[in-house]
């Protein structure tokens, strides 16, 4: 986070923030639990794993963002993507 004071007296300062969001999710079948999106029991799709047609795996991802705004004007903020995977 960086704060840049205005060069003009009375004008609002600018803020700049660089951040990275890191996520991880496990795609798996848990007996006794339900799918969040469909509310179907995991046992419905769990048969694919027990028969060898599906396998559990972990997803990883990152999201980089640079955000800039002027104090009091959050709607006028700008966001740029620094990349991700």
C-alpha positions as a Python dict, from the first residue, in 0.01 Angstrom:
ca = {
    (1, 'X'): (0, 0, 0),
    (2, 'X'): (135, 340, -99),
    (3, 'X'): (-12, 680, -14),
    (4, 'X'): (91, 970, -236),
    (5, 'X'): (7, 1314, -96),
    (6, 'X'): (-128, 1568, -341),
    (7, 'X'): (111, 1837, -462),
    (8, 'X'): (-179, 2084, -450),
    (9, 'X'): (-289, 2195, -101),
    (10, 'X'): (-644, 2082, -20),
    (11, 'X'): (-658, 1807, -286),
    (12, 'X'): (-705, 1445, -179),
    (13, 'X'): (-412, 1201, -169),
    (14, 'X'): (-386, 899, -400),
    (15, 'X'): (-370, 542, -276),
    (16, 'X'): (-214, 247, -456),
    (17, 'X'): (-229, -116, -352),
    (18, 'X'): (-68, -425, -505),
    (19, 'X'): (-204, -757, -383),
    (20, 'X'): (-194, -1127, -462),
    (21, 'X'): (-485, -1360, -393),
    (22, 'X'): (-382, -1723, -353),
    (23, 'X'): (-649, -1995, -360),
    (24, 'X'): (-656, -2370, -320),
    (25, 'X'): (-951, -2607, -355),
    (26, 'X'): (-975, -2983, -337),
    (27, 'X'): (-1205, -3153, -590),
    (28, 'X'): (-1315, -3461, -400),
    (29, 'X'): (-1601, -3683, -297),
    (30, 'X'): (-1682, -3688, 74),
    (31, 'X'): (-1935, -3950, 188),
    (32, 'X'): (-2212, -3787, 388),
    (33, 'X'): (-2158, -3439, 239),
    (34, 'X'): (-2333, -3257, -47),
    (35, 'X'): (-2224, -3057, -350),
    (36, 'X'): (-2243, -2683, -277),
    (37, 'X'): (-2377, -2585, -621),
    (38, 'X'): (-2634, -2861, -677),
    (39, 'X'): (-2696, -2987, -323),
    (40, 'X'): (-2662, -3343, -455),
    (41, 'X'): (-2508, -3587, -209),
    (42, 'X'): (-2142, -3659, -282),
    (43, 'X'): (-2235, -4027, -297),
    (44, 'X'): (-2415, -3959, -629),
    (45, 'X'): (-2088, -3864, -804),
    (46, 'X'): (-1871, -4065, -567),
    (47, 'X'): (-1950, -4378, -766),
    (48, 'X'): (-1730, -4239, -1045),
    (49, 'X'): (-1432, -4240, -812),
    (50, 'X'): (-1501, -4586, -674),
    (51, 'X'): (-1526, -4725, -1029),
    (52, 'X'): (-1206, -4548, -1138),
    (53, 'X'): (-1372, -4300, -1379),
    (54, 'X'): (-1287, -3996, -1163),
    (55, 'X'): (-1005, -3902, -927),
    (56, 'X'): (-963, -3641, -657),
    (57, 'X'): (-729, -3351, -729),
    (58, 'X'): (-629, -3013, -592),
    (59, 'X'): (-661, -2684, -783),
    (60, 'X'): (-423, -2396, -715),
    (61, 'X'): (-441, -2042, -844),
    (62, 'X'): (-309, -1691, -794),
    (63, 'X'): (-447, -1355, -897),
    (64, 'X'): (-236, -1038, -895),
    (65, 'X'): (-403, -695, -893),
    (66, 'X'): (-287, -334, -876),
    (67, 'X'): (-557, -92, -753),
    (68, 'X'): (-531, 287, -750),
    (69, 'X'): (-781, 540, -617),
    (70, 'X'): (-814, 893, -486),
    (71, 'X'): (-936, 945, -130),
    (72, 'X'): (-1315, 980, -133),
    (73, 'X'): (-1353, 850, -493),
    (74, 'X'): (-1355, 470, -470),
    (75, 'X'): (-1590, 447, -775),
    (76, 'X'): (-1318, 615, -980),
    (77, 'X'): (-1060, 350, -888),
    (78, 'X'): (-859, 174, -1152),
    (79, 'X'): (-754, -191, -1148),
    (80, 'X'): (-491, -358, -1359),
    (81, 'X'): (-400, -721, -1378),
    (82, 'X'): (-48, -817, -1293),
    (83, 'X'): (-109, -1169, -1419),
    (84, 'X'): (-181, -1494, -1245),
    (85, 'X'): (-205, -1862, -1311),
}
